[in-house]
Amino acid sequence: MVFVDENLCIGCALCVPFCKRGAIEVFGTARIDKEKCSNCLACIDYCVNGAIKKEEKKL
């Protein structure tokens, strides 16, 4: 899954149109609806500030 680092997100909303499932909304900073997210990772590529990241799996 992906998450938004709120310390890096500038709220530009450039990631929103690239989410095919409509899982991203911006209210000051981006928020990802984990139930809608398909984990395609497209939003990571379009985040200009590197604020959207893939969660590391814990062993």
C-alpha distance matrix in Angstrom:
0.0 3.8 6.9 10.5 13.1 16.0 18.6 17.9 17.2 20.7 20.0 21.2 19.1 19.2 15.5 16.5 18.6 16.2 13.7 15.3 14.1 15.2 12.0 13.0 16.2 18.1 20.3 21.4 17.8 14.9 12.8 9.8 10.6 7.7 10.4 11.1 8.0 8.3 5.5 8.9 8.3 11.8 11.4 11.1 14.4 16.2 15.5 19.0 18.5 15.4 13.8 10.4 8.6 5.9 5.7 8.6 9.3 12.4 15.3
3.8 0.0 3.8 7.1 9.8 12.7 15.2 14.3 13.5 16.9 16.4 17.7 15.9 16.0 12.5 13.9 16.4 14.2 12.1 14.6 13.8 14.1 11.0 10.9 13.8 15.2 17.5 18.2 14.5 11.7 10.3 7.9 9.9 8.3 11.7 11.8 8.5 9.7 6.8 9.2 7.2 10.2 8.8 8.2 11.9 13.2 12.1 15.5 14.8 11.9 10.1 6.6 5.4 4.4 5.5 9.2 11.1 14.1 17.4
6.9 3.8 0.0 3.8 6.6 9.1 11.9 11.5 10.8 14.4 14.1 15.9 14.6 15.5 12.5 13.8 16.9 15.5 13.5 16.5 15.5 14.9 11.5 10.5 12.5 13.2 14.9 15.2 11.6 9.3 8.0 6.9 9.6 8.9 12.7 13.1 10.5 12.7 10.3 12.6 10.3 12.5 10.1 9.5 13.3 13.9 11.8 14.8 13.4 11.0 8.2 5.7 5.5 6.4 6.6 10.3 12.7 14.9 18.6
10.5 7.1 3.8 0.0 3.8 5.7 8.6 8.1 7.1 10.7 10.6 12.8 12.1 13.3 11.1 12.6 16.1 15.2 13.9 17.3 16.6 15.3 12.3 10.0 11.2 10.8 12.3 12.0 8.3 6.6 6.7 7.4 10.9 11.4 15.1 15.0 12.8 15.3 13.1 14.8 12.1 13.3 10.2 9.6 13.1 12.8 9.9 12.5 10.7 9.0 5.5 4.5 6.4 8.9 9.7 13.1 15.9 17.9 21.6
13.1 9.8 6.6 3.8 0.0 3.8 5.4 5.6 6.3 10.0 11.2 13.6 14.0 15.2 13.6 15.6 19.0 18.2 17.3 20.9 20.4 19.0 16.0 13.5 14.2 13.0 13.8 12.5 9.0 8.9 9.7 11.0 14.4 14.8 18.5 18.8 16.5 18.8 16.3 17.9 14.8 16.1 12.9 11.5 14.7 14.5 11.1 12.6 9.9 8.4 5.0 6.3 7.4 10.3 10.7 13.4 16.6 18.1 21.7
16.0 12.7 9.1 5.7 3.8 0.0 3.8 5.4 5.1 8.1 9.2 12.3 13.1 15.1 14.1 15.6 19.3 19.2 18.4 22.0 21.3 19.3 16.5 13.6 13.2 11.2 11.2 9.4 6.4 7.8 9.0 11.5 14.8 16.0 19.5 19.7 18.0 20.8 18.9 20.4 17.5 18.3 14.8 14.1 17.0 16.0 12.5 13.6 10.8 10.7 7.1 8.9 10.9 13.9 14.2 16.9 19.9 21.2 24.9
18.6 15.2 11.9 8.6 5.4 3.8 0.0 3.8 5.9 8.3 10.7 13.5 15.1 16.7 16.3 18.3 21.8 21.6 21.2 24.9 24.6 22.6 20.0 17.0 16.6 14.2 14.0 11.4 9.1 11.0 12.7 15.2 18.5 19.5 23.1 23.3 21.3 23.9 21.6 22.9 19.7 20.4 17.0 15.6 18.1 17.2 13.5 13.6 10.2 10.5 7.7 10.7 12.2 15.5 15.8 18.0 21.3 22.3 25.9
17.9 14.3 11.5 8.1 5.6 5.4 3.8 0.0 3.8 6.4 9.2 11.1 12.9 13.9 13.6 16.1 19.3 18.9 19.1 22.9 23.1 21.3 19.0 15.8 15.9 13.6 14.3 11.7 9.0 10.2 12.7 14.8 18.4 19.4 23.1 22.7 20.4 22.6 20.2 20.9 17.4 17.7 14.3 12.7 14.8 13.9 10.1 9.9 6.4 7.1 4.9 8.5 10.6 14.2 15.4 17.7 21.2 22.8 26.3
17.2 13.5 10.8 7.1 6.3 5.1 5.9 3.8 0.0 3.8 5.6 7.8 9.3 10.8 10.7 12.8 16.1 16.2 16.3 20.1 20.2 18.1 16.1 12.6 12.3 9.8 10.9 8.6 5.7 6.8 9.9 12.3 16.0 17.6 20.9 20.2 18.2 20.8 18.8 19.4 16.3 16.1 12.4 11.8 13.9 12.2 8.5 8.9 6.6 7.8 5.1 7.8 10.9 14.5 16.0 18.9 22.2 24.1 27.7
20.7 16.9 14.4 10.7 10.0 8.1 8.3 6.4 3.8 0.0 3.8 5.6 8.4 10.2 11.3 13.1 16.1 16.9 17.6 21.3 21.7 19.2 17.8 14.1 13.0 9.8 10.5 7.6 6.3 8.3 11.9 14.7 18.2 20.3 23.4 22.3 20.7 23.3 21.7 21.9 18.9 18.0 14.3 14.2 15.6 13.1 9.8 9.1 7.5 10.1 8.4 11.1 14.4 18.0 19.7 22.6 26.0 27.9 31.5
20.0 16.4 14.1 10.6 11.2 9.2 10.7 9.2 5.6 3.8 0.0 3.8 5.5 8.4 9.5 10.3 13.5 14.8 15.2 18.8 19.0 16.1 15.0 11.2 9.6 6.2 7.4 5.4 4.4 6.0 9.7 12.6 15.8 18.4 21.2 19.8 18.7 21.5 20.4 20.7 18.2 17.0 13.3 14.2 15.7 12.8 10.1 10.4 9.9 12.0 9.9 11.4 15.1 18.3 20.1 23.4 26.4 28.5 32.2
21.2 17.7 15.9 12.8 13.6 12.3 13.5 11.1 7.8 5.6 3.8 0.0 3.8 5.6 8.0 9.2 11.5 13.0 14.3 17.8 18.7 16.0 15.7 12.0 10.8 8.1 10.1 8.8 8.1 8.4 12.1 14.3 17.5 20.1 22.6 20.7 19.4 21.8 20.8 20.3 17.8 16.0 12.6 13.7 14.2 10.8 8.9 8.6 9.4 12.0 10.9 12.3 16.0 19.3 21.6 24.8 27.9 30.4 34.0
19.1 15.9 14.6 12.1 14.0 13.1 15.1 12.9 9.3 8.4 5.5 3.8 0.0 3.8 5.3 5.4 8.1 9.9 10.8 14.2 15.0 12.2 12.2 8.6 7.8 6.2 9.3 9.4 8.3 7.0 10.1 11.8 14.6 17.4 19.5 17.3 16.2 18.6 18.1 17.6 15.6 13.6 10.3 12.4 13.1 9.7 8.6 9.8 11.1 12.7 11.5 11.6 15.3 18.1 20.4 23.9 26.7 29.3 32.9
19.2 16.0 15.5 13.3 15.2 15.1 16.7 13.9 10.8 10.2 8.4 5.6 3.8 0.0 3.8 5.6 6.8 7.8 9.9 13.2 14.9 12.8 13.3 10.2 10.6 9.8 13.1 13.0 11.4 9.7 12.6 13.5 16.4 18.6 20.8 18.2 16.5 18.3 17.5 16.2 14.1 11.5 8.7 10.7 10.4 6.7 6.7 7.8 10.3 11.8 11.6 11.4 14.9 17.6 20.5 23.7 26.6 29.5 32.9
15.5 12.5 12.5 11.1 13.6 14.1 16.3 13.6 10.7 11.3 9.5 8.0 5.3 3.8 0.0 3.8 5.9 5.6 6.8 10.4 11.9 10.3 10.2 7.5 9.1 9.4 13.0 13.6 11.2 8.4 10.5 10.4 13.3 15.2 17.4 14.8 12.9 14.5 13.7 12.6 10.6 8.3 5.2 7.9 8.5 5.5 5.8 8.6 10.6 10.8 10.3 9.0 12.2 14.4 17.3 20.7 23.3 26.3 29.7
16.5 13.9 13.8 12.6 15.6 15.6 18.3 16.1 12.8 13.1 10.3 9.2 5.4 5.6 3.8 0.0 3.8 5.5 5.6 8.8 9.7 7.3 8.0 5.6 6.7 7.9 11.7 13.2 11.5 8.5 9.9 9.7 11.8 14.3 15.9 13.0 12.0 14.1 14.2 13.4 12.4 10.2 7.7 11.0 11.8 9.1 9.5 12.2 14.0 14.3 13.2 11.6 14.8 16.6 19.2 22.7 25.0 28.0 31.3
18.6 16.4 16.9 16.1 19.0 19.3 21.8 19.3 16.1 16.1 13.5 11.5 8.1 6.8 5.9 3.8 0.0 3.8 5.6 7.5 9.6 7.9 10.0 8.7 10.0 11.4 15.1 16.6 15.2 12.3 13.6 13.0 14.6 16.8 17.8 14.5 13.5 14.8 15.3 13.7 13.3 10.3 9.0 12.5 12.3 9.6 11.3 13.6 16.2 16.6 16.2 14.5 17.4 18.9 21.7 25.1 27.2 30.4 33.6
16.2 14.2 15.5 15.2 18.2 19.2 21.6 18.9 16.2 16.9 14.8 13.0 9.9 7.8 5.6 5.5 3.8 0.0 3.8 6.0 8.9 8.6 10.0 9.2 11.7 13.3 17.1 18.4 16.2 13.0 14.0 12.6 14.4 15.8 17.0 13.7 12.0 12.5 12.5 10.4 9.9 6.7 6.3 9.8 9.4 7.5 10.0 12.8 15.4 15.0 15.0 12.8 15.1 16.2 19.3 22.5 24.5 27.9 30.9
13.7 12.1 13.5 13.9 17.3 18.4 21.2 19.1 16.3 17.6 15.2 14.3 10.8 9.9 6.8 5.6 5.6 3.8 0.0 3.8 5.5 5.5 6.5 6.8 9.9 12.4 16.1 17.9 15.6 11.9 11.9 9.9 11.0 12.3 13.2 9.9 8.3 9.3 9.9 8.6 8.9 6.9 6.4 10.1 10.9 9.8 11.4 14.8 16.7 15.8 15.1 12.3 14.3 14.9 17.5 20.8 22.5 25.8 28.8
15.3 14.6 16.5 17.3 20.9 22.0 24.9 22.9 20.1 21.3 18.8 17.8 14.2 13.2 10.4 8.8 7.5 6.0 3.8 0.0 3.8 5.7 7.9 9.6 12.5 15.4 19.0 21.2 19.0 15.4 14.9 12.5 12.6 13.5 13.5 9.8 8.9 8.9 10.7 9.1 10.7 8.9 9.7 13.2 13.6 12.9 15.0 18.2 20.4 19.4 18.8 15.8 17.4 17.4 19.8 23.0 24.2 27.6 30.3
14.1 13.8 15.5 16.6 20.4 21.3 24.6 23.1 20.2 21.7 19.0 18.7 15.0 14.9 11.9 9.7 9.6 8.9 5.5 3.8 0.0 3.8 5.4 8.4 11.3 14.7 17.9 20.5 18.4 14.8 13.4 10.6 9.7 10.7 10.1 6.3 6.5 7.3 10.0 9.7 11.7 10.9 11.1 14.5 15.8 15.2 16.5 20.0 21.6 20.5 19.2 16.0 17.5 17.2 19.0 22.3 23.2 26.3 29.1
15.2 14.1 14.9 15.3 19.0 19.3 22.6 21.3 18.1 19.2 16.1 16.0 12.2 12.8 10.3 7.3 7.9 8.6 5.5 5.7 3.8 0.0 3.8 5.7 7.8 11.3 14.4 17.2 15.6 12.1 11.0 9.0 8.5 10.8 10.7 7.2 7.9 10.1 12.1 12.2 13.1 12.1 11.0 14.6 16.1 14.7 15.5 18.7 20.2 19.6 17.9 15.3 17.4 17.8 19.6 23.2 24.4 27.4 30.4
12.0 11.0 11.5 12.3 16.0 16.5 20.0 19.0 16.1 17.8 15.0 15.7 12.2 13.3 10.2 8.0 10.0 10.0 6.5 7.9 5.4 3.8 0.0 3.8 6.8 10.3 13.1 15.8 13.6 10.0 8.1 5.5 5.0 7.3 8.0 5.2 5.4 8.6 10.0 11.2 11.7 11.6 10.0 13.2 15.4 14.4 14.5 18.0 18.8 17.8 15.7 12.8 14.7 15.0 16.4 20.0 21.2 24.0 27.1
13.0 10.9 10.5 10.0 13.5 13.6 17.0 15.8 12.6 14.1 11.2 12.0 8.6 10.2 7.5 5.6 8.7 9.2 6.8 9.6 8.4 5.7 3.8 0.0 3.8 6.8 10.0 12.3 10.1 6.5 5.6 4.6 6.4 9.2 11.0 8.8 8.3 11.4 11.8 12.6 12.0 11.5 8.8 11.8 14.1 12.4 11.8 15.0 15.7 15.2 12.9 10.7 13.4 14.6 16.3 20.0 21.8 24.5 27.9
16.2 13.8 12.5 11.2 14.2 13.2 16.6 15.9 12.3 13.0 9.6 10.8 7.8 10.6 9.1 6.7 10.0 11.7 9.9 12.5 11.3 7.8 6.8 3.8 0.0 3.8 6.6 9.5 8.3 5.7 5.4 6.7 8.1 11.6 13.2 11.4 11.7 15.0 15.5 16.4 15.6 14.8 11.8 14.6 16.7 14.5 13.4 16.0 16.4 16.6 14.0 12.7 15.8 17.5 18.9 22.6 24.6 26.9 30.5
18.1 15.2 13.2 10.8 13.0 11.2 14.2 13.6 9.8 9.8 6.2 8.1 6.2 9.8 9.4 7.9 11.4 13.3 12.4 15.4 14.7 11.3 10.3 6.8 3.8 0.0 3.8 5.9 5.3 4.2 6.0 8.8 11.0 14.4 16.4 15.0 14.8 18.1 18.0 18.8 17.3 16.4 12.9 15.0 17.1 14.4 12.7 14.5 14.5 15.5 12.8 12.6 16.0 18.4 19.7 23.4 25.8 27.9 31.6
20.3 17.5 14.9 12.3 13.8 11.2 14.0 14.3 10.9 10.5 7.4 10.1 9.3 13.1 13.0 11.7 15.1 17.1 16.1 19.0 17.9 14.4 13.1 10.0 6.6 3.8 0.0 3.8 5.3 6.4 7.5 10.9 12.8 16.1 18.1 17.3 17.5 21.0 21.0 22.1 20.6 20.0 16.4 18.2 20.4 17.9 15.7 17.1 16.5 17.7 14.6 15.0 18.2 20.7 21.5 25.1 27.4 29.2 32.9
21.4 18.2 15.2 12.0 12.5 9.4 11.4 11.7 8.6 7.6 5.4 8.8 9.4 13.0 13.6 13.2 16.6 18.4 17.9 21.2 20.5 17.2 15.8 12.3 9.5 5.9 3.8 0.0 3.8 6.9 9.2 12.9 15.4 18.3 20.8 20.1 19.7 23.1 22.5 23.5 21.4 20.7 17.0 18.1 20.2 17.6 14.9 15.6 14.5 16.1 13.2 14.5 17.8 20.7 21.6 25.0 27.7 29.3 33.1
17.8 14.5 11.6 8.3 9.0 6.4 9.1 9.0 5.7 6.3 4.4 8.1 8.3 11.4 11.2 11.5 15.2 16.2 15.6 19.0 18.4 15.6 13.6 10.1 8.3 5.3 5.3 3.8 0.0 3.8 6.5 10.1 13.1 15.6 18.5 17.8 16.9 20.2 19.2 20.2 17.9 17.6 13.9 14.7 17.1 14.9 11.9 13.2 11.8 12.9 9.7 10.8 14.0 16.9 17.9 21.3 24.1 25.8 29.6
14.9 11.7 9.3 6.6 8.9 7.8 11.0 10.2 6.8 8.3 6.0 8.4 7.0 9.7 8.4 8.5 12.3 13.0 11.9 15.4 14.8 12.1 10.0 6.5 5.7 4.2 6.4 6.9 3.8 0.0 3.8 6.7 10.0 12.5 15.3 14.3 13.3 16.5 15.6 16.6 14.6 14.3 10.6 12.0 14.6 12.6 10.2 12.4 11.8 12.0 8.9 8.7 12.0 14.5 15.8 19.4 22.0 24.1 27.8
12.8 10.3 8.0 6.7 9.7 9.0 12.7 12.7 9.9 11.9 9.7 12.1 10.1 12.6 10.5 9.9 13.6 14.0 11.9 14.9 13.4 11.0 8.1 5.6 5.4 6.0 7.5 9.2 6.5 3.8 0.0 3.8 6.6 9.2 12.0 11.6 10.9 14.5 14.0 15.8 14.3 14.7 11.5 13.1 16.1 14.7 12.7 15.5 14.8 14.2 10.9 9.7 12.2 13.9 14.6 18.3 20.3 22.3 25.9
9.8 7.9 6.9 7.4 11.0 11.5 15.2 14.8 12.3 14.7 12.6 14.3 11.8 13.5 10.4 9.7 13.0 12.6 9.9 12.5 10.6 9.0 5.5 4.6 6.7 8.8 10.9 12.9 10.1 6.7 3.8 0.0 3.8 5.9 8.7 8.2 7.2 10.7 10.5 12.5 11.7 12.6 10.0 11.8 15.0 14.3 13.0 16.3 16.0 14.7 11.9 9.4 11.2 12.0 12.7 16.5 18.1 20.4 23.9
10.6 9.9 9.6 10.9 14.4 14.8 18.5 18.4 16.0 18.2 15.8 17.5 14.6 16.4 13.3 11.8 14.6 14.4 11.0 12.6 9.7 8.5 5.0 6.4 8.1 11.0 12.8 15.4 13.1 10.0 6.6 3.8 0.0 3.8 5.5 5.5 6.2 9.9 10.8 13.3 13.5 14.6 12.7 14.9 17.9 17.3 16.5 19.9 19.8 18.4 15.6 13.0 14.3 14.3 14.5 18.1 19.0 21.2 24.4
7.7 8.3 8.9 11.4 14.8 16.0 19.5 19.4 17.6 20.3 18.4 20.1 17.4 18.6 15.2 14.3 16.8 15.8 12.3 13.5 10.7 10.8 7.3 9.2 11.6 14.4 16.1 18.3 15.6 12.5 9.2 5.9 3.8 0.0 3.8 5.5 5.0 8.2 8.7 11.9 12.4 14.4 13.2 14.7 18.0 18.2 17.5 21.1 20.8 18.8 16.2 13.1 13.4 12.5 12.1 15.4 15.8 18.0 21.1
10.4 11.7 12.7 15.1 18.5 19.5 23.1 23.1 20.9 23.4 21.2 22.6 19.5 20.8 17.4 15.9 17.8 17.0 13.2 13.5 10.1 10.7 8.0 11.0 13.2 16.4 18.1 20.8 18.5 15.3 12.0 8.7 5.5 3.8 0.0 3.8 5.7 8.2 10.1 13.1 14.6 16.3 15.6 17.6 20.5 20.7 20.4 24.1 24.1 22.2 19.8 16.6 16.9 15.7 15.4 18.5 18.3 20.4 23.2
11.1 11.8 13.1 15.0 18.8 19.7 23.3 22.7 20.2 22.3 19.8 20.7 17.3 18.2 14.8 13.0 14.5 13.7 9.9 9.8 6.3 7.2 5.2 8.8 11.4 15.0 17.3 20.1 17.8 14.3 11.6 8.2 5.5 5.5 3.8 0.0 3.8 6.4 9.1 11.2 12.9 13.9 13.4 16.0 18.5 18.3 18.6 22.3 22.9 21.2 19.1 15.8 16.7 15.8 16.4 19.7 20.0 22.6 25.3
8.0 8.5 10.5 12.8 16.5 18.0 21.3 20.4 18.2 20.7 18.7 19.4 16.2 16.5 12.9 12.0 13.5 12.0 8.3 8.9 6.5 7.9 5.4 8.3 11.7 14.8 17.5 19.7 16.9 13.3 10.9 7.2 6.2 5.0 5.7 3.8 0.0 3.8 5.5 7.8 9.2 10.7 10.3 12.6 15.2 15.5 15.8 19.6 20.2 18.1 16.4 12.8 13.3 12.3 13.3 16.5 17.1 20.0 22.9
8.3 9.7 12.7 15.3 18.8 20.8 23.9 22.6 20.8 23.3 21.5 21.8 18.6 18.3 14.5 14.1 14.8 12.5 9.3 8.9 7.3 10.1 8.6 11.4 15.0 18.1 21.0 23.1 20.2 16.5 14.5 10.7 9.9 8.2 8.2 6.4 3.8 0.0 3.8 5.5 8.3 10.0 11.1 13.0 15.0 16.1 17.0 20.8 21.7 19.3 18.2 14.5 14.3 12.5 13.8 16.5 16.7 20.0 22.4
5.5 6.8 10.3 13.1 16.3 18.9 21.6 20.2 18.8 21.7 20.4 20.8 18.1 17.5 13.7 14.2 15.3 12.5 9.9 10.7 10.0 12.1 10.0 11.8 15.5 18.0 21.0 22.5 19.2 15.6 14.0 10.5 10.8 8.7 10.1 9.1 5.5 3.8 0.0 3.8 5.4 8.3 9.3 10.2 12.6 14.2 14.9 18.6 19.2 16.4 15.6 11.8 11.0 8.9 10.5 13.1 13.7 17.2 19.7
8.9 9.2 12.6 14.8 17.9 20.4 22.9 20.9 19.4 21.9 20.7 20.3 17.6 16.2 12.6 13.4 13.7 10.4 8.6 9.1 9.7 12.2 11.2 12.6 16.4 18.8 22.1 23.5 20.2 16.6 15.8 12.5 13.3 11.9 13.1 11.2 7.8 5.5 3.8 0.0 3.8 5.6 8.0 9.2 10.5 12.3 13.9 17.4 18.7 16.1 16.1 12.4 12.0 10.4 12.9 15.3 16.3 19.9 22.3
8.3 7.2 10.3 12.1 14.8 17.5 19.7 17.4 16.3 18.9 18.2 17.8 15.6 14.1 10.6 12.4 13.3 9.9 8.9 10.7 11.7 13.1 11.7 12.0 15.6 17.3 20.6 21.4 17.9 14.6 14.3 11.7 13.5 12.4 14.6 12.9 9.2 8.3 5.4 3.8 0.0 3.8 5.4 5.5 7.3 9.5 10.6 14.1 15.1 12.4 12.5 9.0 8.6 7.7 10.9 13.4 15.2 18.8 21.5
11.8 10.2 12.5 13.3 16.1 18.3 20.4 17.7 16.1 18.0 17.0 16.0 13.6 11.5 8.3 10.2 10.3 6.7 6.9 8.9 10.9 12.1 11.6 11.5 14.8 16.4 20.0 20.7 17.6 14.3 14.7 12.6 14.6 14.4 16.3 13.9 10.7 10.0 8.3 5.6 3.8 0.0 3.8 5.4 5.4 6.8 9.1 12.4 14.3 12.3 12.9 9.9 10.7 10.9 14.3 16.9 18.9 22.5 25.3
11.4 8.8 10.1 10.2 12.9 14.8 17.0 14.3 12.4 14.3 13.3 12.6 10.3 8.7 5.2 7.7 9.0 6.3 6.4 9.7 11.1 11.0 10.0 8.8 11.8 12.9 16.4 17.0 13.9 10.6 11.5 10.0 12.7 13.2 15.6 13.4 10.3 11.1 9.3 8.0 5.4 3.8 0.0 3.8 5.4 5.2 6.2 9.9 11.4 9.8 9.8 6.9 8.8 10.1 13.4 16.5 18.9 22.2 25.3
11.1 8.2 9.5 9.6 11.5 14.1 15.6 12.7 11.8 14.2 14.2 13.7 12.4 10.7 7.9 11.0 12.5 9.8 10.1 13.2 14.5 14.6 13.2 11.8 14.6 15.0 18.2 18.1 14.7 12.0 13.1 11.8 14.9 14.7 17.6 16.0 12.6 13.0 10.2 9.2 5.5 5.4 3.8 0.0 3.8 5.5 5.4 8.7 9.6 7.1 7.9 5.3 6.2 7.9 11.5 14.1 17.0 20.3 23.3
14.4 11.9 13.3 13.1 14.7 17.0 18.1 14.8 13.9 15.6 15.7 14.2 13.1 10.4 8.5 11.8 12.3 9.4 10.9 13.6 15.8 16.1 15.4 14.1 16.7 17.1 20.4 20.2 17.1 14.6 16.1 15.0 17.9 18.0 20.5 18.5 15.2 15.0 12.6 10.5 7.3 5.4 5.4 3.8 0.0 3.8 5.8 8.1 10.2 8.4 10.4 8.7 9.7 11.1 14.9 17.1 19.9 23.3 26.1
16.2 13.2 13.9 12.8 14.5 16.0 17.2 13.9 12.2 13.1 12.8 10.8 9.7 6.7 5.5 9.1 9.6 7.5 9.8 12.9 15.2 14.7 14.4 12.4 14.5 14.4 17.9 17.6 14.9 12.6 14.7 14.3 17.3 18.2 20.7 18.3 15.5 16.1 14.2 12.3 9.5 6.8 5.2 5.5 3.8 0.0 3.8 6.0 8.9 8.5 10.0 9.0 11.2 13.4 16.9 19.6 22.5 25.8 28.8
15.5 12.1 11.8 9.9 11.1 12.5 13.5 10.1 8.5 9.8 10.1 8.9 8.6 6.7 5.8 9.5 11.3 10.0 11.4 15.0 16.5 15.5 14.5 11.8 13.4 12.7 15.7 14.9 11.9 10.2 12.7 13.0 16.5 17.5 20.4 18.6 15.8 17.0 14.9 13.9 10.6 9.1 6.2 5.4 5.8 3.8 0.0 3.8 5.5 5.4 6.5 6.4 9.3 12.2 15.4 18.2 21.4 24.3 27.6
19.0 15.5 14.8 12.5 12.6 13.6 13.6 9.9 8.9 9.1 10.4 8.6 9.8 7.8 8.6 12.2 13.6 12.8 14.8 18.2 20.0 18.7 18.0 15.0 16.0 14.5 17.1 15.6 13.2 12.4 15.5 16.3 19.9 21.1 24.1 22.3 19.6 20.8 18.6 17.4 14.1 12.4 9.9 8.7 8.1 6.0 3.8 0.0 3.8 5.8 7.8 9.3 11.9 15.2 18.2 20.7 24.1 26.8 30.1
18.5 14.8 13.4 10.7 9.9 10.8 10.2 6.4 6.6 7.5 9.9 9.4 11.1 10.3 10.6 14.0 16.2 15.4 16.7 20.4 21.6 20.2 18.8 15.7 16.4 14.5 16.5 14.5 11.8 11.8 14.8 16.0 19.8 20.8 24.1 22.9 20.2 21.7 19.2 18.7 15.1 14.3 11.4 9.6 10.2 8.9 5.5 3.8 0.0 3.8 5.4 8.2 10.6 14.2 16.7 19.0 22.6 25.0 28.3
15.4 11.9 11.0 9.0 8.4 10.7 10.5 7.1 7.8 10.1 12.0 12.0 12.7 11.8 10.8 14.3 16.6 15.0 15.8 19.4 20.5 19.6 17.8 15.2 16.6 15.5 17.7 16.1 12.9 12.0 14.2 14.7 18.4 18.8 22.2 21.2 18.1 19.3 16.4 16.1 12.4 12.3 9.8 7.1 8.4 8.5 5.4 5.8 3.8 0.0 3.8 5.7 7.1 10.6 13.3 15.4 19.0 21.5 24.7
13.8 10.1 8.2 5.5 5.0 7.1 7.7 4.9 5.1 8.4 9.9 10.9 11.5 11.6 10.3 13.2 16.2 15.0 15.1 18.8 19.2 17.9 15.7 12.9 14.0 12.8 14.6 13.2 9.7 8.9 10.9 11.9 15.6 16.2 19.8 19.1 16.4 18.2 15.6 16.1 12.5 12.9 9.8 7.9 10.4 10.0 6.5 7.8 5.4 3.8 0.0 3.8 6.2 10.0 12.0 14.6 18.1 20.3 23.8
10.4 6.6 5.7 4.5 6.3 8.9 10.7 8.5 7.8 11.1 11.4 12.3 11.6 11.4 9.0 11.6 14.5 12.8 12.3 15.8 16.0 15.3 12.8 10.7 12.7 12.6 15.0 14.5 10.8 8.7 9.7 9.4 13.0 13.1 16.6 15.8 12.8 14.5 11.8 12.4 9.0 9.9 6.9 5.3 8.7 9.0 6.4 9.3 8.2 5.7 3.8 0.0 3.8 7.1 9.5 12.6 15.8 18.4 21.9
8.6 5.4 5.5 6.4 7.4 10.9 12.2 10.6 10.9 14.4 15.1 16.0 15.3 14.9 12.2 14.8 17.4 15.1 14.3 17.4 17.5 17.4 14.7 13.4 15.8 16.0 18.2 17.8 14.0 12.0 12.2 11.2 14.3 13.4 16.9 16.7 13.3 14.3 11.0 12.0 8.6 10.7 8.8 6.2 9.7 11.2 9.3 11.9 10.6 7.1 6.2 3.8 0.0 3.8 6.3 9.0 12.4 15.1 18.4
5.9 4.4 6.4 8.9 10.3 13.9 15.5 14.2 14.5 18.0 18.3 19.3 18.1 17.6 14.4 16.6 18.9 16.2 14.9 17.4 17.2 17.8 15.0 14.6 17.5 18.4 20.7 20.7 16.9 14.5 13.9 12.0 14.3 12.5 15.7 15.8 12.3 12.5 8.9 10.4 7.7 10.9 10.1 7.9 11.1 13.4 12.2 15.2 14.2 10.6 10.0 7.1 3.8 0.0 3.8 6.4 9.2 12.4 15.5
5.7 5.5 6.6 9.7 10.7 14.2 15.8 15.4 16.0 19.7 20.1 21.6 20.4 20.5 17.3 19.2 21.7 19.3 17.5 19.8 19.0 19.6 16.4 16.3 18.9 19.7 21.5 21.6 17.9 15.8 14.6 12.7 14.5 12.1 15.4 16.4 13.3 13.8 10.5 12.9 10.9 14.3 13.4 11.5 14.9 16.9 15.4 18.2 16.7 13.3 12.0 9.5 6.3 3.8 0.0 3.8 6.4 9.0 12.5
8.6 9.2 10.3 13.1 13.4 16.9 18.0 17.7 18.9 22.6 23.4 24.8 23.9 23.7 20.7 22.7 25.1 22.5 20.8 23.0 22.3 23.2 20.0 20.0 22.6 23.4 25.1 25.0 21.3 19.4 18.3 16.5 18.1 15.4 18.5 19.7 16.5 16.5 13.1 15.3 13.4 16.9 16.5 14.1 17.1 19.6 18.2 20.7 19.0 15.4 14.6 12.6 9.0 6.4 3.8 0.0 3.8 6.3 9.4
9.3 11.1 12.7 15.9 16.6 19.9 21.3 21.2 22.2 26.0 26.4 27.9 26.7 26.6 23.3 25.0 27.2 24.5 22.5 24.2 23.2 24.4 21.2 21.8 24.6 25.8 27.4 27.7 24.1 22.0 20.3 18.1 19.0 15.8 18.3 20.0 17.1 16.7 13.7 16.3 15.2 18.9 18.9 17.0 19.9 22.5 21.4 24.1 22.6 19.0 18.1 15.8 12.4 9.2 6.4 3.8 0.0 3.8 6.4
12.4 14.1 14.9 17.9 18.1 21.2 22.3 22.8 24.1 27.9 28.5 30.4 29.3 29.5 26.3 28.0 30.4 27.9 25.8 27.6 26.3 27.4 24.0 24.5 26.9 27.9 29.2 29.3 25.8 24.1 22.3 20.4 21.2 18.0 20.4 22.6 20.0 20.0 17.2 19.9 18.8 22.5 22.2 20.3 23.3 25.8 24.3 26.8 25.0 21.5 20.3 18.4 15.1 12.4 9.0 6.3 3.8 0.0 3.8
15.3 17.4 18.6 21.6 21.7 24.9 25.9 26.3 27.7 31.5 32.2 34.0 32.9 32.9 29.7 31.3 33.6 30.9 28.8 30.3 29.1 30.4 27.1 27.9 30.5 31.6 32.9 33.1 29.6 27.8 25.9 23.9 24.4 21.1 23.2 25.3 22.9 22.4 19.7 22.3 21.5 25.3 25.3 23.3 26.1 28.8 27.6 30.1 28.3 24.7 23.8 21.9 18.4 15.5 12.5 9.4 6.4 3.8 0.0
